[in-house]
Amino acid sequence: MIVDNLGRSFKNLRVSLTAACNYACTYCVPDGKRLMPARNELSADELLKLVSFIQQAAGIEKVRITGGDPLVTPKFDDFLIGVSKLPLSDLSLTTNGQLLLKKAAVLEESGIKRINISLDTLNPLKFKQIARGGDLETVLAGIAKMQALGIKIKINMVPMRNQNLSDILRLLDFSLERDIELRFIELMRMGHLLHDSSYQQEFLSMQEILDEIATVYSFQRADAPFDSTAVRFHIPDKGYFGIIANESEPFCTACTRLRISSDGYLYGCLSSSRRQSLAELLELPSHLVLPRLQRLLVSALGDKQLSFQGETTVMKFIGG
């Protein structure tokens, strides 16, 4: 196992299958520009090889499939079935949910147990304004279908002061009624928001989110795993919610996450644009792969920071 002086190691791997997305969310990309596939995106087989290599070199226990939106790429089915056969303790998926109904059969076949769905409002008009793509009813139908299949759902919401502040409680009610854990994600200084004044105008802190919830619910802080990105809270007799407070309460010193982009780059930290190319590993003889990969992993671990500094890289290019 590769460990730094804070005791951090890599246990969670996030694999971006594609940089493409069928949404153009206001907090992700500027001017409604859709995210397109990267120029040299790897195939499902190539990404599976890299995942297997990293599992051997770093002892990865958990894999999360991300994007872009991973369901939009034709390689999703093959990758999902392939990675589900690896000896992992956990396999999960993050998606905007727009294509869940179409992918229900392969999701059921894979045996996946957990899906995180990005959903920022229950108002159809606001949904169009924020996501700039898709439709709300299809997402809600997808959530219901996944729950009917016995798949555990979490919802990720990015609260923004001038776009969906009034949806905080509405989405929380919706989630609690369905035994779904809602995760509020503080707006991140990524991509076009790093130097944009709209970041400060829209940002809501963990305390502000809690103050909004406290107008209706009583809650207390709950336990969470050591390397959890979320601060969790319990509402008695109702359920749980969490806040990923990357600004208010950074989780960087306990981060165990590693990312592979769809074009084969390794990222050790969301807050750093430094990356390591993995493409050459696919051409090396097997006995040379692990020594080379371990050196790359040491470098990637060295990129981890003590607090989130923000970065010009668009998160969905590197598997948010």
C-alpha positions as CSV (number, residue, x, y, z in Angstrom):
1,M,0.0,0.0,0.0
2,I,1.2,3.5,-0.9
3,V,0.7,5.9,2.1
4,D,1.7,9.6,2.6
5,N,2.8,11.3,5.8
6,L,-0.9,12.0,6.8
7,G,-1.8,8.4,6.5
8,R,-3.7,8.9,3.2
9,S,-3.7,6.1,0.7
10,F,-5.8,5.3,-2.4
11,K,-8.9,3.1,-1.6
12,N,-11.6,4.7,-3.8
13,L,-11.2,4.9,-7.6
14,R,-13.5,7.1,-9.7
15,V,-13.5,6.2,-13.4
16,S,-14.8,8.8,-15.9
17,L,-16.1,6.8,-18.8
18,T,-16.6,9.9,-21.0
19,A,-16.4,13.6,-20.8
20,A,-19.6,13.9,-22.7
21,C,-22.8,14.9,-20.9
22,N,-26.4,15.4,-22.0
23,Y,-26.8,18.3,-19.6
24,A,-25.0,21.7,-19.4
25,C,-25.5,22.6,-15.7
26,T,-24.9,26.2,-14.8
27,Y,-22.3,25.3,-12.1
28,C,-20.4,22.9,-14.4
29,V,-20.0,24.6,-17.8
30,P,-20.4,28.2,-19.0
31,D,-22.9,29.5,-21.6
32,G,-24.8,26.3,-21.9
33,K,-22.0,24.5,-23.7
34,R,-22.4,20.8,-23.7
35,L,-19.5,18.6,-22.6
36,M,-18.3,16.5,-25.5
37,P,-16.2,13.3,-25.6
38,A,-12.5,13.9,-25.2
39,R,-10.4,13.5,-28.3
40,N,-8.7,10.2,-27.3
41,E,-11.1,8.5,-25.0
42,L,-10.2,5.0,-24.1
43,S,-12.4,2.0,-24.9
44,A,-14.2,0.0,-22.2
45,D,-11.6,-2.8,-22.4
46,E,-8.7,-0.3,-22.0
47,L,-10.3,1.3,-19.0
48,L,-11.0,-2.1,-17.4
49,K,-7.3,-3.0,-17.8
50,L,-6.3,0.2,-16.1
51,V,-8.7,-0.4,-13.2
52,S,-7.3,-3.9,-12.8
53,F,-3.8,-2.6,-12.8
54,I,-4.6,0.0,-10.2
55,Q,-6.4,-2.5,-8.0
56,Q,-3.3,-4.6,-8.0
57,A,-0.9,-1.7,-7.4
58,A,-2.8,0.2,-4.8
59,G,-5.2,-2.2,-3.3
60,I,-8.3,-0.3,-4.5
61,E,-11.4,-1.5,-2.7
62,K,-14.2,0.7,-4.2
63,V,-14.9,1.9,-7.7
64,R,-17.4,4.6,-8.7
65,I,-18.4,5.0,-12.4
66,T,-18.7,8.7,-13.4
67,G,-18.5,11.1,-16.3
68,G,-19.6,13.5,-17.9
69,D,-22.6,11.3,-17.6
70,P,-21.5,7.7,-18.0
71,L,-24.8,6.5,-19.3
72,V,-24.5,8.5,-22.5
73,T,-21.5,6.5,-23.9
74,P,-22.0,3.2,-25.8
75,K,-19.2,1.6,-23.7
76,F,-21.2,1.9,-20.5
77,D,-22.8,-1.5,-20.7
78,D,-19.5,-3.4,-21.4
79,F,-17.6,-1.5,-18.7
80,L,-20.3,-1.9,-16.1
81,I,-20.5,-5.7,-16.6
82,G,-16.7,-6.0,-16.7
83,V,-16.0,-4.0,-13.6
84,S,-18.7,-5.8,-11.7
85,K,-16.7,-9.0,-12.1
86,L,-13.6,-7.6,-10.3
87,P,-13.0,-8.4,-6.6
88,L,-14.3,-5.1,-5.2
89,S,-16.0,-4.4,-1.9
90,D,-18.2,-1.7,-3.5
91,L,-19.3,-0.6,-7.0
92,S,-21.4,2.5,-7.5
93,L,-22.4,5.0,-10.1
94,T,-23.0,8.7,-10.4
95,T,-25.4,9.9,-13.1
96,N,-27.9,12.7,-13.8
97,G,-30.5,10.0,-14.1
98,Q,-31.8,11.0,-17.5
99,L,-31.1,7.5,-19.0
100,L,-31.7,5.3,-16.0
101,L,-34.9,3.8,-17.5
102,K,-33.1,2.9,-20.7
103,K,-30.3,1.3,-18.8
104,A,-32.4,-0.5,-16.2
105,A,-31.8,-4.0,-17.6
106,V,-28.0,-3.8,-17.6
107,L,-28.0,-2.2,-14.2
108,E,-30.0,-5.0,-12.8
109,E,-27.8,-7.6,-14.5
110,S,-24.6,-6.0,-13.1
111,G,-25.9,-6.4,-9.5
112,I,-24.9,-2.8,-8.7
113,K,-26.1,-1.8,-5.3
114,R,-25.7,2.0,-5.1
115,I,-26.4,4.9,-7.5
116,N,-26.0,8.6,-6.8
117,I,-28.3,10.8,-8.9
118,S,-27.6,14.5,-9.4
119,L,-30.8,16.5,-9.0
120,D,-31.0,20.2,-8.0
121,T,-34.7,21.0,-8.0
122,L,-38.1,19.4,-8.2
123,N,-39.5,22.4,-10.1
124,P,-39.7,21.5,-13.9
125,L,-39.0,25.1,-15.0
126,K,-36.0,25.5,-12.7
127,F,-34.8,22.1,-13.8
128,K,-34.6,23.3,-17.4
129,Q,-32.8,26.5,-16.3
130,I,-30.2,24.8,-14.2
131,A,-29.6,21.5,-16.1
132,R,-30.1,23.1,-19.6
133,G,-31.0,19.6,-20.9
134,G,-33.2,16.6,-20.1
135,D,-36.5,16.7,-18.2
136,L,-37.5,16.2,-14.6
137,E,-40.2,13.6,-15.0
138,T,-37.8,11.1,-16.7
139,V,-35.4,11.5,-13.8
140,L,-38.1,10.9,-11.2
141,A,-39.3,7.9,-13.0
142,G,-35.7,6.6,-13.2
143,I,-35.4,7.0,-9.4
144,A,-38.6,5.1,-8.8
145,K,-37.5,2.3,-11.1
146,M,-34.1,1.9,-9.4
147,Q,-35.7,1.7,-6.0
148,A,-38.1,-0.9,-7.3
149,L,-35.0,-2.9,-8.3
150,G,-33.7,-2.7,-4.8
151,I,-30.8,-0.3,-5.7
152,K,-29.9,2.2,-2.9
153,I,-30.3,5.8,-4.1
154,K,-28.6,8.9,-2.9
155,I,-29.4,12.3,-4.4
156,N,-26.8,15.0,-4.9
157,M,-28.0,18.6,-4.8
158,V,-25.9,21.7,-5.4
159,P,-27.7,24.5,-3.5
160,M,-27.3,28.0,-5.0
161,R,-28.5,31.2,-3.5
162,N,-30.2,32.7,-6.5
163,Q,-31.3,29.5,-8.3
164,N,-32.6,26.8,-6.0
165,L,-32.4,27.9,-2.4
166,S,-36.1,27.3,-2.0
167,D,-35.7,23.7,-3.1
168,I,-33.5,22.7,-0.2
169,L,-36.4,21.7,2.0
170,R,-38.5,20.4,-0.8
171,L,-35.8,18.0,-2.0
172,L,-35.1,17.0,1.6
173,D,-38.8,16.2,2.2
174,F,-38.9,14.2,-1.1
175,S,-35.8,12.2,-0.1
176,L,-36.9,11.5,3.5
177,E,-40.3,10.2,2.3
178,R,-38.5,7.7,0.0
179,D,-35.7,6.6,2.4
180,I,-33.2,8.4,0.2
181,E,-30.1,10.2,1.7
182,L,-29.9,13.6,0.3
183,R,-26.4,15.1,-0.1
184,F,-26.0,18.8,-0.4
185,I,-22.8,19.8,-2.2
186,E,-21.3,23.2,-1.5
187,L,-20.7,25.0,-4.8
188,M,-17.1,24.2,-5.9
189,R,-14.6,26.6,-7.3
190,M,-14.0,24.5,-10.4
191,G,-13.8,25.3,-14.1
192,H,-15.4,28.6,-15.1
193,L,-16.4,29.4,-11.5
194,L,-12.8,29.6,-10.3
195,H,-12.5,33.3,-11.3
196,D,-16.1,34.2,-11.9
197,S,-18.0,36.6,-9.6
198,S,-21.1,34.4,-9.8
199,Y,-19.3,31.9,-7.5
200,Q,-19.5,34.2,-4.5
201,Q,-23.0,35.4,-5.4
202,E,-24.3,31.8,-5.5
203,F,-22.3,30.0,-2.8
204,L,-24.2,28.7,0.2
205,S,-22.1,27.5,3.2
206,M,-22.8,24.5,5.3
207,Q,-24.1,26.7,8.1
208,E,-26.5,28.5,5.7
209,I,-27.8,25.1,4.5
210,L,-28.3,23.9,8.0
211,D,-30.0,27.1,9.0
212,E,-32.5,26.6,6.2
213,I,-33.2,23.0,7.3
214,A,-33.5,24.1,10.9
215,T,-36.6,26.2,10.1
216,V,-38.5,22.9,9.8
217,Y,-36.4,20.0,11.3
218,S,-34.4,19.3,14.4
219,F,-31.3,17.2,13.7
220,Q,-28.0,16.2,15.2
221,R,-24.6,15.4,13.7
222,A,-24.2,11.7,13.0
223,D,-21.2,9.4,12.6
224,A,-19.5,9.0,9.2
225,P,-16.7,6.8,7.9
226,F,-13.2,8.3,8.4
227,D,-12.7,9.0,4.7
228,S,-16.2,10.2,4.0
229,T,-16.6,13.4,2.0
230,A,-19.9,14.2,3.7
231,V,-20.7,15.5,7.1
232,R,-23.8,13.5,8.0
233,F,-26.9,14.5,10.1
234,H,-29.8,12.6,11.5
235,I,-33.3,13.8,11.8
236,P,-35.0,11.6,14.4
237,D,-37.7,9.3,13.1
238,K,-37.1,10.6,9.6
239,G,-33.7,9.7,8.2
240,Y,-30.3,11.2,7.3
241,F,-28.9,13.9,5.1
242,G,-25.3,14.9,4.4
243,I,-23.3,18.0,3.4
244,I,-20.2,17.8,1.3
245,A,-18.7,20.9,2.7
246,N,-15.5,21.3,0.6
247,E,-15.2,25.0,1.7
248,S,-16.8,25.0,5.2
249,E,-15.2,21.8,6.5
250,P,-12.7,20.4,4.0
251,F,-12.2,16.7,3.9
252,C,-8.8,16.8,2.1
253,T,-6.7,15.4,5.0
254,A,-8.6,12.2,5.0
255,C,-9.2,11.8,1.2
256,T,-8.6,8.4,-0.3
257,R,-9.9,9.1,-3.8
258,L,-8.1,8.6,-7.1
259,R,-9.5,9.4,-10.5
260,I,-9.0,8.2,-14.0
261,S,-10.2,10.4,-16.9
262,S,-11.8,9.0,-20.0
263,D,-8.7,9.7,-22.0
264,G,-6.4,7.8,-19.6
265,Y,-5.0,10.3,-17.2
266,L,-4.5,9.7,-13.5
267,Y,-5.5,12.5,-11.1
268,G,-4.7,12.4,-7.4
269,C,-6.6,15.6,-6.4
270,L,-9.6,17.5,-7.6
271,S,-7.8,20.7,-6.5
272,S,-4.8,20.1,-8.7
273,S,-4.5,20.0,-12.5
274,R,-1.4,17.8,-12.3
275,R,-2.0,14.5,-13.9
276,Q,-0.1,11.3,-14.9
277,S,-0.6,9.6,-18.3
278,L,-1.5,5.9,-18.0
279,A,-1.7,5.2,-21.8
280,E,1.8,3.8,-21.9
281,L,0.9,1.1,-19.4
282,L,-1.4,-0.5,-22.0
283,E,1.6,-1.1,-24.3
284,L,4.1,-2.4,-21.7
285,P,4.8,-6.1,-21.0
286,S,3.0,-7.2,-17.9
287,H,6.1,-7.5,-15.7
288,L,6.8,-3.8,-16.2
289,V,3.3,-2.4,-15.6
290,L,3.2,-2.5,-11.8
291,P,6.6,-1.0,-11.0
292,R,5.8,1.9,-13.4
293,L,2.3,2.3,-12.1
294,Q,3.5,2.4,-8.5
295,R,5.8,5.3,-9.3
296,L,2.9,7.2,-10.9
297,L,0.7,6.5,-7.9
298,V,3.3,7.9,-5.6
299,S,3.4,11.1,-7.7
300,A,-0.4,11.3,-7.7
301,L,-0.6,10.9,-3.9
302,G,1.9,13.7,-3.7
303,D,-0.5,16.0,-5.5
304,K,-3.1,15.8,-2.7
305,Q,-3.5,19.0,-0.8
306,L,-4.5,20.0,2.7
307,S,-7.5,22.0,1.7
308,F,-9.5,22.6,-1.4
309,Q,-7.9,25.5,-3.4
310,G,-10.1,25.3,-6.5
311,E,-9.0,24.5,-10.1
312,T,-9.6,25.5,-13.7
313,T,-10.2,21.9,-14.6
314,V,-13.9,21.1,-15.3
315,M,-14.8,18.5,-12.7
316,K,-16.7,16.3,-15.0
317,F,-13.6,15.8,-17.2
318,I,-12.0,14.0,-14.3
319,G,-14.8,12.0,-12.7
320,G,-16.5,14.2,-10.2
